[in-house]
Amino acid sequence: MPSLKDLKVKLFADGANLDMISRMAANPLIKGFTTNPTLMRKAGITDYRGFARDVLNIVNDRPVSFEVFSDDFDGMELQAREIASWGENVFVKIPITNTRGEPSKPLIKRLSEAGVQINVTALMTAEQVGGILDSFVEGTRNFVSLFAGRIADTGRDPMPIVKRAVEIMRSSPQAELIWASPRELLNVIQADEVGCHIITATDDVLKKLEVIGKDLDVFSLETVHMFWQDAEKAGYTIEISQPAVASSTTAVQHRTK
């Protein structure tokens, strides 16, 4: 069982809560940050640019990914170039296709040629990963987000797909693979095992990092304590209507004499 200090996979924090981002920015284990329009909407963000400015005031020394939200490629390109101008540590998330299923590859190539750092997002297959790599210009830095958690949601084991994607990307040093949308802490260990470069996780997963490698007997006893303490704090009582257990025990004792 690996310890936290032995992990080679880089940890990125995923979310849109500024308090969480501030807390994670103070954690040297966190090597980058990602967000997306869905997370931002859930967090009540209404001012996209203002939110990005606040994030970049907190995080200026590690990668931060912001996503375009136009559905036509001309609009995506305008948004991508604007977002990229917000900071040298900014990566622009471009979905693998638009909502009509049209590939974003030509746009990604144009943006890469213009020096934009790209995070291609919403990929689900190793074939999609392989098909996008030649869009990146040599010498640029880019991310490819494979949504392993969503793959698992379909009942498929994401490990073979991620492993294949890692192999495909060995010849593309200008890009790093992200295990996106993890569902549990085990995914961090799995991503590390297959050689995935990065895993991006929400706060509820990252909070469990200290449990990695924990002694299971100790963990068992702590769980017993938790149940007992919560019952005490809640003030639970059970009124015993009749001493059924005691009577049964007495009957057993009489039969064994």
N, C-alpha and C positions, 0 to 999 in steps of 0.2 A: 504494500500500500504506500504510494508516494506521499511525502509531506508537502506542505504548501511551498516551502522553499525549494523543493526539487522540481516543481512544475516548469516546463519550458514554454508552454503556451502562454501568450500574453493576454491579460485580462483587460477588457474594455467595459466601461459602465454604459448601460443603455437606459435612457429615460429622459424626462422633460421637467423634472422637479429640481428647482434651483438649490434647495436645501440639500438634496441628495447629491447633486453635482458638486457642491462646495465640500461636502463631507468626503466624497470619493476623490476629489482633487487633492485632499490632504493625505491620501493613502498612497504611498509609493508603489504599492502593488498594482495600482490602476494605471495602465499605459495609454489609455485613450478613451474617447467618449463618442457615442452615437445617439441619434434620436431620429424620429420620423414624424410625419404629420398625424398619425394615429395617436402616438404617445403624447404629442403636443396638445391635441384636442382633448384627450382624457385629462390632461393636467390643467385645462382651462386657458391655454395660451391663445390669445387673440391677435397679438402683435408679433408677427413672425420675425421681422428684422430686430425689433426691440428685444425679444427673447434671445436671439442669436448674439446680440451685442452683450447682453448680461452674461451669457455662457462664456463668451470669449474674454470678458473681463476677469472671469474666474480661472479659465483654462487657456493659457497662452504658450504652454511648453509641451503639449501633447496633441496628437491628432484629434480633431473634432469633425464629425460628419453631419452635414445638414442636407436635407433632401429637396429636390425640385418637386413641384406639384402640378405643373402644366401637363396637359395630355397630348399636346402637339409638339413636334420636335423643335420647331422654331422657337416656341415659347420656352421649352425646356432649355434650349441653348442660351437664350437671354437670361433666364433665371440662374443657370449654372455659372455663367461668367460673372454675374453680379455677386452671387454667393461666394465664389472663389476669391473675389476681391476683398472680402471681409477679414482675411488673415492668412498668414503663411502656413498656419497649421490646419487650415480648413480643407476638408475633403468634401466633394459634392456627390451626393447619392443620386445615381441615375438608375431607374428601374430597367430591367433587362428588355422589357417591351413596354409599349403604351397599352391602354385599356382595350385597344382593338387587336392586340397581339402582334403589332408591327414591331420588328426588331429595332433596338436602339443602337445597334453596333455602328452605323455610320456616324451618328451623333457623338458617340463615345470616342471614336477615332479623331474626329475634328477637335473635340475638346482636349484630348490628350496631346494632339499636335500643337494646341495653343498653350500648353503648359498647365492645364487644369488637373489637379489631383482628384482622382475619381474613386468612388466606392460604388461599384455596380451591385445593385440590390435586387432582392426577390428571386434569386436563382434557386432551382429545386433539383437540378440534375447535373451529373458530371459532364454531360454533353454540352449543356449551356456554359459551363465553366470553360471547357476546351474551346468553344466557339468564340469566346470573347477575348481571349488572351492576345491575339495578334492585333487587336485594336489599340493596345497601349504602346506608346512611343518608348523606345529604348532610353533608359536613363530617368524615366519618370517614376513616381511612386503611386501605387494604386492598391485598392482593396477589392476583393470579390466576396460578397456575402451570400453564403449558401445556407438556406433556411432549414437547417437540420431539425429543429424543433417542429416545424410544420410538416416536414417529411414524416417524422415520428407520429404526428397526429393522424396520419392516414393509415397507421398500422404497419408501416414499413420500418425496417431497421435502417437508420441513417448512416450507420458506421461504414458499410461497404461503399456507399456513395461518397461520403467524405474522404475515405481512404483513397478512392479512385481519383477524386479531385485533387488531393494532395500530390499524387503521382503525376498527374497531368501538368501541374503547376511547377514541377521541379525545374523545368527548362525556361521558366519565366520569372527571373529574379525581380522584375519590376512590379510584381504584384504579390500580395499576401492574401491567404484564404482566411475568411472569418466564418466560424461556426456561429450562425445567427439563431436567434429565438430559442435558446436552451430552456428546458422545462424544469430541470433539477440540477443539483450540484454534481451528480454523477456525470453529467455531460461535460463538465470541466475536465474530469479525469479521462473521459473518452476522447475528447478533443486532443488532449496531451498525448494519449497513447498512439493516435494515428498520425501525429506530427502536424496537426493543424496549427497555423501560425498564431491565430487570435481566436478568442471566444468573447462575444459581447453578451453581457447578462444584465438583467434588471436587478434592482436593489434587493428584492426578496431572495434571489439566488446568491448574490454577493455577500449578504449577511451571514450565510452559512459557511463561508470559507474557513473560519476557525475550527469547524468540526472535522475538516479533512484529516483522516488518519486517527481519529479519536478511538480510544480503547472502548470496545463494545460493552464490556462488563461495567465499566464506569458509566457509559452512556445509559445502560439499562437501569442502574441505580438512580441516576439523575432523573430518569423518566418517572420512576416510582415516586421520587420526592416531588416532582412537578404535580402529579395527579393528587397526592396527599395535600400539598400546600394549597392548590387551587380549591380543593374541597373545603379546607379550613377557612380560606379567605372568603369563600362564598357562604359560609355558615350553614352548610348542608347538615341536616339531621334526618334520621329515619326512626319514626316511632315504632317500636316493636310491640305488636299487638298481642303476641303470645310467644312464650319461650320455646318455639318449635325446635330449634337447633339443639338447645340444652336437653329437651326431652328425648330427642333421637339419640344423642350421645349417651344419655343415661341408659336407654334401652339396649344399646349395643354393649355397654359395660355389663349389664345384667346377664345378657346372653352368653358372654364370654367367661362368666364365673363358673 
